[in-house]
Structures are given as structure tokens and as C-alpha cells.
């Protein structure tokens, strides 16, 4: 009897995902459907690779250009990196429209707190977690200025790496491991490290291609200003 009640409860949760489910289905079957649906949704929203590398006076955010829906490559040349304000670069994994909305909110926070990326990121994370509209947005953001690099998530996390390297998305683990292996090589700058690491991720992850877009920030040790450069890619 308890199993039937539990089955009906899970069936109600699955109603939007599987309208045809019935309470007579075994609990294990319903749980498997629920897990499968979550896995598919996660793959759809995280099927990309974004890498941030900081070395010397250079900060690079590089992303692939592939958009995947299920087993289909929808577009190979989407731009997932962008500039935010005057001295910040960023990249995202997840739903594009959601990420653009969050970037606009972050830019607004930076206008209120100029030169304070951490404070702006914390304020955005608070809004993202508590606002009834924003908390439905599905994306993960990587942002950097001349001083620090941060990961921002909808769970309220604002994380700064200990080694200046951040990677997100389905190929993030490959890119992160490769970048950490290359970071101490004296003949490679941040851009060279990012490109090599992203190439390794593209070879290993089927949701990542080699059509990379880049935002680069060159910081001046005598000034907080910094200079931008960008390369390749097309807007979505």
C-alpha cells in the first residue's frame, strides 16, 4: 500500500515529463524515468566547455561553439564568451537566453559597484537564489577581471579558484586537468594554455567542438585598467 502511494506521488511529479504514466507502474520504473529525464535536461543545458586561465598579466576565457540538443548538433559557431562592462570578461554554460539575462544583471551590479567584481557577483548570486523569477534560470557563469576569476551558480555559489583556472560544462574536467598540467610551462602564456587544453577537451567530449571563441584581458601591473582583445565566433 505504501509503495502504491509513493508511486502515485512520483507519478504526479512525472506528469509534465511523462503524461502517460500510471500509478500501476513499478516504483523502480518511475524512479528510472525521473532520473533519466533529469539527466537529459542536464545534458541539454551543460553540453559545452568553457575555460578560464590566468597566468602572468593575461586572463583568457575560451569556449567552444557547439550547441547540442539531444543527439543533434544544432549550431557549431555560437559565441559563449562576452565582455561585461569596461574591465570584465565572461563565459557561460547553460541556456543562452538565461545566461544573457544574468549577464545583464551582473552588468547592472557592476555599475552600482564599479571595480568590485566579487561584491557584484555576490549580489547577483543572492538575487539569483532568492528571486522567484531568477531562480528558474539555468546557467553557470565564469567571470574575470584583472585581479580575480569567479564561478557563479544559481545555488548561491561564488567560487574563486586557488590556481587561477576555472572550467565548466560537460568537457570541463578534461580542460581543467589539461590546463593544470600546462600552467607551469614557461614557454606557454595563458592563451596558448587555454587553446591546447580546449583542444584536448574537444577531442574527449562529444558535446564540445574546436570552433573556439576567446575573450582576453591584459592587466597592467601598474594600473587596474587592463586591455581587451577578442577573437572569432559569431553571436547566437
DRENTORDO-460689 format. One record per residue: residue in one letter; residue number from 1; x, y, z of N, C-alpha, C in turn. Coordinates in Angstrom, 2 decimals, decimal comma. Atoms other than C-alpha are relative to their C-alpha. Layout:
REC   code   pos       n.X       n.Y       n.Z      ca.X      ca.Y      ca.Z       c.X       c.Y       c.Z
REC      A   NUM         X         Y         Z         X         Y         Z         X         Y         Z
...
END
This chain:
REC   code   pos       n.X       n.Y       n.Z      ca.X      ca.Y      ca.Z       c.X       c.Y       c.Z
REC      X     1      0,84     -1,21      0,00      0,00      0,00      0,00      0,88      1,26      0,00
REC      X     2     -0,89     -1,15     -0,06      2,79      2,41      0,92      0,73      0,20     -1,32
REC      X     3     -0,69     -0,11      1,28      4,56      1,61     -2,34     -0,92      0,61     -1,05
REC      X     4      0,96     -0,57      0,94      1,39      2,45     -4,30     -0,14      1,50      0,20
REC      X     5      0,09     -1,44     -0,30      1,11      5,80     -2,53      1,24      0,72     -0,51
REC      X     6     -1,25     -0,62      0,47      4,73      6,54     -3,27      0,03      0,06     -1,51
REC      X     7      0,04      0,02      1,46      4,21      5,54     -6,89     -0,88      1,12     -0,53
REC      X     8      0,90     -1,07      0,43      1,27      7,93     -7,21      0,65      1,38      0,19
REC      X     9     -0,68     -1,28     -0,26      3,35     10,73     -5,67      1,04      0,28     -1,07
REC      X    10     -1,02     -0,17      1,03      6,22     10,18     -8,08     -0,63      0,23     -1,36
REC      X    11      0,71     -0,17      1,27      3,75      9,89    -10,96     -0,45      1,44     -0,17
REC      X    12      0,42     -1,40      0,07      2,44     13,34    -10,11      1,18      0,89     -0,39
REC      X    13     -1,19     -0,77      0,35      5,99     14,68    -10,30      0,40     -0,19     -1,45
REC      X    14     -0,35      0,31      1,38      6,43     12,99    -13,66     -1,05      0,45     -1,01
REC      X    15      1,13     -0,30      0,88      3,16     14,31    -15,08      0,40      0,84     -1,20
REC      X    16     -0,41     -0,88      1,11      4,80     17,04    -17,13      0,99     -0,67     -0,93
REC      X    17     -1,01      0,65      0,82      7,61     14,81    -18,31     -0,55     -1,22     -0,72
REC      X    18      0,58      1,22      0,57      5,61     11,62    -18,94     -1,49     -0,03      0,28
REC      X    19      1,43     -0,11     -0,28      1,89     12,41    -19,19     -0,72     -1,34      0,05
REC      X    20      0,71      1,26      0,06      1,02      8,77    -19,83      0,28     -0,95      1,14
REC      X    21     -0,35      0,92     -1,07      2,43      7,31    -16,64     -1,21     -0,30      0,87
REC      X    22      1,12      0,42     -0,84      0,09      5,41    -14,31      0,53     -0,43      1,35
REC      X    23     -0,39      0,40     -1,36      0,11      4,56    -10,63      0,36     -1,46      0,08
REC      X    24     -0,28      1,43     -0,03      0,34      0,86    -11,54      1,44     -0,31     -0,39
REC      X    25     -1,38      0,25      0,37      3,86      1,29    -12,87      0,83     -0,26      1,24
REC      X    26     -0,85      0,27     -1,15      6,53     -0,14    -10,55      0,77      1,25      0,42
REC      X    27     -0,71     -1,14     -0,53      8,26      2,37     -8,31      1,38      0,13     -0,63
REC      X    28     -1,34     -0,04      0,59     11,68      1,43     -9,71     -0,03      0,57     -1,40
REC      X    29      0,13     -0,50      1,37     10,47      2,13    -13,25     -0,21      1,51     -0,01
REC      X    30      0,27     -1,43     -0,07      9,12      5,55    -12,29      1,24      0,77      0,42
REC      X    31     -1,22     -0,66     -0,46     12,32      6,45    -10,46      1,02      0,07     -1,12
REC      X    32     -0,93      0,02      1,13     14,35      5,42    -13,50     -0,38      1,06     -1,02
REC      X    33      0,45     -1,03      0,93     12,20      7,68    -15,70      0,36      1,38      0,49
REC      X    34     -0,29     -1,30     -0,58     12,67     10,58    -13,33      1,49      0,32     -0,12
REC      X    35     -1,44     -0,19      0,10     16,44     10,10    -13,21      0,42      0,25     -1,43
REC      X    36     -0,33     -0,17      1,40     16,62      9,75    -16,99     -0,37      1,39     -0,49
REC      X    37      0,45     -1,32      0,43     14,62     12,94    -17,52      0,93      1,09      0,53
REC      X    38     -0,91     -0,98     -0,56     16,90     14,87    -15,18      1,34     -0,03     -0,72
REC      X    39     -1,27      0,12      0,70     19,99     13,52    -16,91     -0,06      0,66     -1,37
REC      X    40      0,15     -0,60      1,32     18,67     14,56    -20,33     -0,01      1,52      0,10
REC      X    41      0,07     -1,45     -0,19     17,84     18,06    -19,06      1,38      0,57      0,31
REC      X    42     -1,33     -0,48     -0,36     21,32     18,39    -17,55      0,92      0,00     -1,21
REC      X    43     -0,83      0,05      1,20     22,99     17,28    -20,79     -0,35      1,14     -0,95
REC      X    44      0,42     -1,04      0,90     20,92     19,76    -22,77      0,53      1,37      0,44
REC      X    45     -0,37     -1,32     -0,49     21,91     22,68    -20,55      1,49      0,15      0,32
REC      X    46     -1,40     -0,09     -0,38     25,56     21,82    -19,81      0,92     -0,58     -1,08
REC      X    47     -0,79      0,65      1,05     26,77     20,35    -23,13      0,88      1,02     -0,71
REC      X    48     -0,96     -0,98      0,55     29,70     22,70    -23,74      1,24     -0,03      0,86
REC      X    49     -1,19     -0,16     -0,84     33,13     23,60    -22,40      0,42      1,47     -0,01
REC      X    50     -0,49     -1,37     -0,16     34,22     26,99    -21,07      1,18     -0,05      0,97
REC      X    51     -1,23      0,05     -0,78     37,73     27,53    -19,71      0,53      1,41      0,25
REC      X    52     -0,63     -1,27     -0,37     39,31     30,46    -17,86      1,39     -0,29      0,54
REC      X    53     -1,38      0,20     -0,42     43,10     30,61    -17,49      0,61      1,36      0,32
REC      X    54     -0,69     -1,22     -0,42     45,03     33,28    -15,58      1,48     -0,34      0,20
REC      X    55     -1,44      0,21     -0,15     48,80     33,45    -15,97      0,72      1,31     -0,30
REC      X    56     -0,71     -1,25      0,18     51,10     36,42    -15,57     -0,97      1,17     -0,04
REC      X    57      0,87     -1,17      0,13     49,39     39,59    -16,76     -1,14     -0,24     -0,98
REC      X    58      1,00      0,33      1,01     46,96     37,75    -19,05     -1,09     -0,90      0,59
REC      X    59      1,14      0,83     -0,38     43,49     36,35    -18,39     -0,77     -0,34     -1,28
REC      X    60      0,67      0,45      1,22     41,78     34,28    -21,09     -1,23     -0,82      0,38
REC      X    61      1,17      0,86     -0,08     38,24     32,92    -21,25     -0,28     -0,51     -1,40
REC      X    62      0,18      0,64      1,31     37,75     30,46    -24,11     -1,14     -1,00      0,09
REC      X    63      1,14      0,93      0,03     34,65     28,49    -25,09     -0,13     -0,61     -1,39
REC      X    64      0,27      0,60      1,30     33,67     26,11    -27,84     -1,28      0,61     -0,58
REC      X    65      1,16     -0,63      0,65     30,89     26,99    -30,30     -1,16     -0,93     -0,26
REC      X    66      1,03      0,99      0,34     28,73     23,85    -30,34     -1,23      0,12      0,88
REC      X    67      1,27      0,09     -0,71     25,06     23,83    -29,38     -0,62     -1,36     -0,33
REC      X    68      0,50      1,36      0,18     23,64     20,34    -28,87     -1,38     -0,12      0,61
REC      X    69      1,33      0,31     -0,52     20,02     19,27    -28,47     -0,22     -1,50     -0,15
REC      X    70      0,07      1,46      0,06     19,82     15,61    -27,55      1,21     -0,54     -0,74
REC      X    71     -1,08      0,56      0,81     21,87     13,78    -30,19      0,28      0,83     -1,24
REC      X    72     -0,12     -0,84      1,19     21,68     16,64    -32,70      0,86      1,23      0,28
REC      X    73     -0,77     -1,24     -0,07     24,25     19,39    -33,25     -0,82      1,09     -0,71
REC      X    74      0,88     -1,03      0,53     22,05     22,46    -33,70      0,79      1,09     -0,71
REC      X    75     -0,80     -1,07      0,57     24,77     25,03    -34,39      1,45     -0,16      0,45
REC      X    76     -1,40      0,24     -0,37     28,59     24,85    -34,48      0,79      1,25      0,38
REC      X    77     -0,81     -1,22     -0,14     29,61     28,51    -34,11     -0,65      1,07      0,89
REC      X    78      0,59     -0,96     -0,95     27,76     30,11    -31,18      1,09      0,62      0,87
REC      X    79     -0,95     -0,70     -0,86     29,65     32,70    -29,16     -0,48     -0,07      1,45
REC      X    80      0,36      0,19     -1,40     29,59     31,81    -25,45      0,87      0,83      0,93
REC      X    81     -0,81     -0,92     -0,79     32,06     34,46    -24,29     -0,44      1,42     -0,32
REC      X    82      0,37     -1,39      0,23     31,44     38,17    -23,90      0,70      0,91      0,99
REC      X    83     -0,52     -1,01     -0,90     32,65     41,38    -22,33     -1,14      0,54      0,85
REC      X    84      1,00     -0,55     -0,92     30,83     42,81    -19,33      0,55      1,31      0,55
REC      X    85     -0,50     -1,27     -0,48     31,24     46,48    -18,62      1,33      0,35     -0,63
REC      X    86     -1,26     -0,50      0,54     34,67     48,04    -19,04      1,19     -0,93      0,22
REC      X    87     -1,20      0,75     -0,37     37,06     45,61    -17,35     -0,28     -1,44      0,41
REC      X    88      0,37      1,36     -0,39     35,35     42,23    -17,07     -0,30     -0,83     -1,25
REC      X    89      0,33      0,95      1,05     35,18     39,20    -19,37     -0,77     -1,17      0,62
REC      X    90      0,82      1,09     -0,54     32,79     36,27    -19,02     -0,30     -1,06     -1,03
REC      X    91      0,45      1,11      0,84     31,60     32,96    -20,40     -1,08     -0,76      0,73
REC      X    92      1,12      0,69     -0,64     28,64     30,69    -19,76     -0,20     -1,39     -0,57
REC      X    93      0,52      1,30      0,42     27,32     27,15    -19,92     -1,45     -0,06      0,45
REC      X    94      1,41      0,07     -0,35     23,59     26,53    -19,98     -0,86      0,66     -1,05
REC      X    95      0,95     -0,61      0,92     20,55     28,13    -21,56      0,47      1,40     -0,39
REC      X    96     -0,56     -1,26      0,49     21,63     31,06    -23,73     -0,79      1,21      0,46
REC      X    97      0,82     -1,14     -0,40     18,70     33,36    -23,03      0,12      0,26      1,50
REC      X    98     -0,16     -0,14     -1,44     19,04     32,69    -19,29      1,34      0,66      0,33
REC      X    99     -1,32     -0,54     -0,27     22,76     33,44    -19,38      0,07      1,48     -0,36
REC      X   100     -0,01     -1,41      0,39     22,24     36,73    -21,25     -0,73      0,86      1,03
REC      X   101      0,72     -0,73     -1,05     19,69     37,79    -18,65      0,87      0,19      1,22
REC      X   102     -0,86     -0,09     -1,18     22,16     37,02    -15,88      1,19      0,93     -0,23
REC      X   103     -1,08     -0,92      0,32     24,96     38,88    -17,64     -0,47      1,45      0,10
REC      X   104      0,55     -1,35     -0,12     22,72     41,93    -17,86     -0,15      0,41      1,46
REC      X   105      0,11     -0,28     -1,43     22,02     41,68    -14,13      1,38      0,25      0,62
REC      X   106     -1,35     -0,20     -0,53     25,75     41,36    -13,41      0,55      1,35     -0,44
REC      X   107     -0,45     -1,31      0,47     26,50     44,39    -15,56     -0,64      1,13      0,80
REC      X   108      0,68     -1,00     -0,83     23,91     46,33    -13,59      0,64      0,09      1,38
REC      X   109     -0,66      0,01     -1,31     25,57     45,27    -10,33      1,37      0,66     -0,07
REC      X   110     -1,31     -0,62      0,15     28,96     46,35    -11,66     -0,10      1,51     -0,14
REC      X   111      0,22     -1,44      0,08     27,53     49,77    -12,45     -0,23      0,58      1,40
REC      X   112      0,23     -0,45     -1,37     26,41     50,02     -8,83      1,25     -0,12      0,87
REC      X   113     -1,22      0,25     -0,78     29,73     48,65     -7,50      1,20     -0,05     -0,95
REC      X   114     -1,08      0,00      0,99     32,39     49,72    -10,03      1,32     -0,48      0,59
REC      X   115     -1,28      0,52     -0,45     35,66     47,84     -9,75     -0,07     -1,03      1,09
REC      X   116      0,17      0,98     -1,08     34,23     45,39     -7,20     -0,71     -1,24     -0,55
REC      X   117      0,60      1,16      0,64     33,66     42,18     -9,13     -0,56     -0,99      1,02
REC      X   118      0,47      0,96     -1,00     33,35     39,99     -6,03     -1,32      0,44      0,61
REC      X   119      1,24     -0,49     -0,59     30,69     42,19     -4,46     -1,15     -0,08     -1,00
REC      X   120      1,04      0,08      1,03     28,77     42,40     -7,74     -0,45     -1,44     -0,21
REC      X   121      0,33      1,41      0,18     28,95     38,61     -8,11     -0,82     -0,54      1,16
REC      X   122      0,75      0,45     -1,18     27,74     38,02     -4,56     -1,43      0,54     -0,03
REC      X   123      1,34     -0,58      0,08     24,81     40,40     -5,04     -0,83     -0,71     -1,06
REC      X   124      0,72      0,74      1,04     23,89     38,63     -8,29     -0,40     -1,39      0,50
REC      X   125      0,29      1,34     -0,50     24,12     35,20     -6,60     -1,16      0,03      1,00
REC      X   126      1,10     -0,14     -0,96     21,81     36,41     -3,80     -1,33      0,18     -0,73
REC      X   127      1,23     -0,21      0,77     19,24     37,66     -6,31     -0,40     -1,27     -0,74
REC      X   128      0,24      1,21      0,80     19,60     34,52     -8,43     -0,62     -1,10      0,85
REC      X   129      0,50      1,08     -0,88     18,89     32,25     -5,47     -1,35      0,32      0,61
REC      X   130      1,20     -0,36     -0,76     16,06     34,20     -3,85     -1,14      0,54     -0,86
REC      X   131      1,05     -0,57      0,84     14,16     35,93     -6,68     -0,81     -1,12     -0,67
REC      X   132      0,84      1,08      0,51     11,18     33,82     -7,81      0,11     -0,16     -1,51
REC      X   133     -0,20      0,10      1,44     11,91     34,62    -11,47      1,42     -0,46     -0,31
REC      X   134     -1,39      0,31      0,31     15,71     34,49    -11,49      0,39     -1,42      0,39
REC      X   135     -0,42      1,32     -0,45     15,93     31,21     -9,57     -0,39     -1,11     -0,97
REC      X   136      0,36      0,97      1,03     14,35     29,44    -12,56      1,00     -0,02     -1,15
REC      X   137     -0,96     -0,09      1,10     17,22     30,50    -14,85      1,07     -1,07      0,15
REC      X   138     -0,88      1,16     -0,01     19,50     27,63    -15,81      1,29      0,31     -0,75
REC      X   139     -1,30     -0,29      0,60     23,13     28,59    -16,44      1,07      0,01      1,09
REC      X   140     -1,15     -0,18     -0,88     26,60     28,67    -14,90      0,90      1,02     -0,67
REC      X   141     -0,79     -1,10      0,55     28,80     31,73    -15,35      1,43     -0,03      0,51
REC      X   142     -1,39     -0,24     -0,38     32,54     32,32    -15,34      0,31      1,44     -0,35
REC      X   143     -0,34     -1,40      0,24     33,70     35,93    -14,97      1,38      0,29      0,57
REC      X   144     -1,35     -0,34     -0,45     37,10     37,55    -14,55      0,29      1,46     -0,29
REC      X   145     -0,55     -1,32      0,26     38,73     40,94    -14,21      1,52     -0,09      0,15
REC      X   146     -1,46      0,02     -0,05     42,39     41,95    -13,87      0,55     -0,60      1,29
REC      X   147     -0,47      0,47     -1,31     42,54     40,70    -10,27     -0,47     -1,41      0,36
REC      X   148      0,55      1,26     -0,47     40,33     37,62     -9,88     -0,91     -0,64     -1,02
REC      X   149      0,90      0,79      0,84     38,34     34,88    -11,58     -1,03     -0,67      0,90
REC      X   150      1,08      0,53     -0,83     34,98     33,63    -10,29     -0,94     -0,89     -0,79
REC      X   151      1,12      0,79      0,52     32,38     30,94    -10,92     -1,25      0,39      0,78
REC      X   152      1,26     -0,39     -0,64     28,77     31,98    -10,22     -1,07     -1,01     -0,41
REC      X   153      1,06      0,98      0,28     25,91     29,45     -9,94     -1,31      0,43      0,64
REC      X   154      1,32     -0,29     -0,55     22,21     29,51     -9,18     -0,22     -0,54      1,39
REC      X   155      0,11      0,51     -1,36     22,83     27,71     -5,90      0,51      1,00      1,04
REC      X   156     -0,55     -1,00     -0,90     24,31     30,88     -4,44      1,50     -0,07      0,15
REC      X   157     -1,45      0,16     -0,10     27,92     29,83     -5,03      0,73      1,10     -0,76
REC      X   158     -0,96     -0,89      0,66     30,61     32,40     -5,83      1,37     -0,53      0,36
REC      X   159     -1,22      0,75     -0,29     33,85     30,44     -6,11      1,20      0,58     -0,74
REC      X   160     -1,24     -0,45      0,61     37,39     31,67     -6,73      1,01     -1,15      0,04
REC      X   161     -0,93      1,13      0,01     39,94     29,03     -7,83      1,31      0,34      0,70
REC      X   162     -1,27     -0,22     -0,69     43,20     28,58     -5,93      1,15      0,17     -0,96
REC      X   163     -1,11     -0,02      0,96     45,28     28,32     -9,11     -0,28      0,85     -1,23
REC      X   164      0,30     -0,86      1,13     43,60     30,79    -11,46     -0,61     -0,69     -1,19
REC      X   165      0,57      0,76      1,11     41,99     28,09    -13,61     -1,42     -0,43      0,36
REC      X   166      1,39      0,42     -0,18     38,23     27,50    -13,99     -0,45     -0,69     -1,28
REC      X   167      0,59      0,66      1,16     36,43     25,08    -16,30     -1,40     -0,48      0,37
REC      X   168      1,37      0,44     -0,23     32,70     24,39    -16,59     -0,53     -0,69     -1,25
REC      X   169      0,62      0,68      1,12     30,43     22,32    -18,81      0,38     -1,48     -0,05
REC      X   170     -0,19      1,45      0,10     30,47     18,72    -19,96      1,45     -0,39     -0,24
REC      X   171     -1,42      0,28      0,22     34,11     18,91    -21,08      0,91      0,72      0,98
REC      X   172     -0,78     -0,80     -0,94     35,21     21,00    -18,12      1,09     -0,77      0,71
REC      X   173     -1,01      0,78     -0,73     37,04     18,20    -16,31      1,24     -0,24     -0,85
REC      X   174     -1,13      0,23      0,90     39,20     17,46    -19,36      0,82      1,29     -0,17
REC      X   175     -0,69     -1,27      0,19     40,02     21,13    -19,95      0,74      0,43      1,26
REC      X   176     -0,61     -0,39     -1,27     40,75     21,74    -16,27      1,28     -0,79      0,26
REC      X   177     -1,18      0,85     -0,23     43,14     18,78    -15,99      1,13      0,37     -0,95
REC      X   178     -1,03     -0,34      0,99     44,95     19,74    -19,19      0,64      1,35      0,32
REC      X   179     -0,53     -1,33     -0,32     45,30     23,41    -18,19      0,91     -0,05      1,22
REC      X   180     -0,85      0,11     -1,19     46,68     22,49    -14,77      1,33     -0,68     -0,31
REC      X   181     -1,24      0,67      0,39     49,24     20,20    -16,41      0,93      0,93     -0,77
REC      X   182     -0,79     -0,88      0,86     50,39     23,01    -18,74      0,37      1,32      0,66
REC      X   183     -0,11     -1,35     -0,54     50,23     26,02    -16,41      1,42      0,37      0,40
REC      X   184     -1,35     -0,31     -0,47     53,85     25,74    -15,17      1,04      0,04     -1,12
REC      X   185     -0,95     -0,03      1,11     55,43     25,52    -18,64      0,38      1,45     -0,31
REC      X   186     -0,41     -1,40      0,13     57,50     28,71    -19,05     -0,22      0,58     -1,40
REC      X   187      0,11     -0,49      1,36     57,11     28,93    -22,82     -1,45      0,12     -0,49
REC      X   188      1,41     -0,08      0,38     53,28     28,96    -22,81     -0,69      1,08      0,82
REC      X   189      0,77     -1,02     -0,70     51,17     32,01    -22,00     -1,42     -0,50      0,22
REC      X   190      1,35      0,43     -0,35     47,54     31,90    -20,84     -0,80     -0,41     -1,24
REC      X   191      0,77      0,32      1,22     46,15     31,92    -24,39      0,43     -1,34     -0,58
REC      X   192     -0,50      1,27      0,53     48,38     29,05    -25,55     -0,47     -1,17      0,85
REC      X   193      0,46      1,05     -0,91     47,47     27,01    -22,47     -1,49     -0,27     -0,21
REC      X   194      1,44      0,17      0,18     43,75     27,64    -22,95     -0,31     -0,70     -1,32
REC      X   195      0,27      0,61      1,31     43,85     26,71    -26,63      0,35     -1,48     -0,02
REC      X   196     -0,40      1,41     -0,04     45,74     23,47    -26,03     -0,95     -0,81      0,87
REC      X   197      0,89      0,71     -0,90     43,53     22,48    -23,10     -1,39     -0,17     -0,62
REC      X   198      1,31      0,10      0,65     40,34     23,24    -25,05      0,04     -1,01     -1,16
REC      X   199     -0,14      0,98      1,08     41,64     21,17    -27,99     -0,07     -1,42      0,55
REC      X   200      0,06      1,31     -0,65     42,13     18,23    -25,63     -1,43     -0,31      0,41
REC      X   201      1,40      0,21     -0,40     38,60     18,70    -24,26     -0,87     -0,29     -1,21
REC      X   202      0,79      0,22      1,21     37,19     18,87    -27,80      0,20     -1,42     -0,54
REC      X   203     -0,27      1,38      0,45     38,87     15,54    -28,63     -0,67     -1,02      0,90
REC      X   204      0,52      0,96     -0,97     37,48     13,90    -25,48     -1,51      0,09      0,20
REC      X   205      1,43     -0,21     -0,29     33,96     15,39    -25,17     -0,78      0,16     -1,29
REC      X   206      0,76     -0,04      1,25     31,39     14,77    -27,90     -0,90      1,23     -0,09
REC      X   207      0,84     -1,20      0,00     29,47     17,91    -26,88      0,82      1,28     -0,17
REC      X   208     -0,90     -1,14      0,15     32,48     20,18    -27,49      0,69     -0,07     -1,35
REC      X   209     -0,71     -0,02      1,28     33,88     21,25    -30,87      1,23      0,90      0,08
REC      X   210     -1,26     -0,75      0,03     37,03     23,08    -31,96     -0,17      1,41     -0,54
REC      X   211      0,26     -1,36      0,46     35,39     26,33    -33,04      0,00      0,92      1,22
REC      X   212     -0,15     -0,72     -1,26     36,72     28,38    -30,14     -0,21      1,51     -0,17
REC      X   213      0,07     -1,46     -0,10     35,85     31,95    -29,20      0,72      0,41      1,28
REC      X   214     -0,89     -0,41     -1,08     38,06     33,94    -26,87     -0,23      1,44      0,39
REC      X   215     -0,10     -1,36     -0,53     37,98     36,99    -24,65      1,26      0,05      0,87
REC      X   216     -1,27     -0,11     -0,70     41,36     38,14    -23,33      0,10      1,35      0,69
REC      X   217     -0,22     -1,23     -0,77     42,15     40,69    -20,65      1,47      0,08      0,38
REC      X   218     -1,39     -0,23     -0,36     45,69     42,05    -20,37      0,04      1,03      1,11
REC      X   219     -0,06     -0,92     -1,13     46,26     43,59    -16,97      1,36      0,66      0,06
REC      X   220     -1,22     -0,76     -0,16     48,85     46,25    -16,29      0,36      0,02      1,48
REC      X   221     -0,41      0,07     -1,41     50,82     45,75    -13,07      0,00      1,36      0,67
REC      X   222     -0,02     -1,33     -0,57     50,95     49,50    -12,62     -1,36      0,65     -0,01
REC      X   223      1,33     -0,59      0,12     47,29     50,06    -13,28     -1,04     -1,08      0,08
REC      X   224      1,10      0,96     -0,08     43,98     48,36    -12,66     -0,80     -0,02     -1,29
REC      X   225      0,82     -0,16      1,21     42,70     49,35    -16,10     -0,05     -1,27     -0,81
REC      X   226      0,03      1,21      0,80     43,67     46,49    -18,42     -0,51      0,28     -1,40
REC      X   227      0,39     -0,15      1,39     43,11     46,00    -22,14     -0,64     -1,28     -0,50
REC      X   228      0,75      1,14      0,50     40,74     43,72    -24,04      0,47     -0,43     -1,38
REC      X   229     -0,05      0,48      1,37     41,03     41,56    -27,10     -0,94     -1,19     -0,10
REC      X   230      0,91      1,13      0,21     38,67     39,01    -28,60      0,28     -0,59     -1,35
REC      X   231     -0,25      0,66      1,28     38,74     36,51    -31,44     -1,12     -0,95     -0,35
REC      X   232      0,90      0,95      0,67     36,44     34,55    -33,74     -1,38     -0,10      0,61
REC      X   233      1,35      0,25     -0,50     32,92     33,28    -33,18     -1,04      0,94     -0,55
REC      X   234      1,12     -0,78      0,45     29,50     34,58    -34,11     -1,05      0,05      1,09
REC      X   235      1,07     -0,03     -0,99     26,60     35,75    -31,96     -1,06     -1,02     -0,32
REC      X   236      1,01      1,03      0,22     23,82     33,26    -31,48     -1,18      0,55     -0,78
END
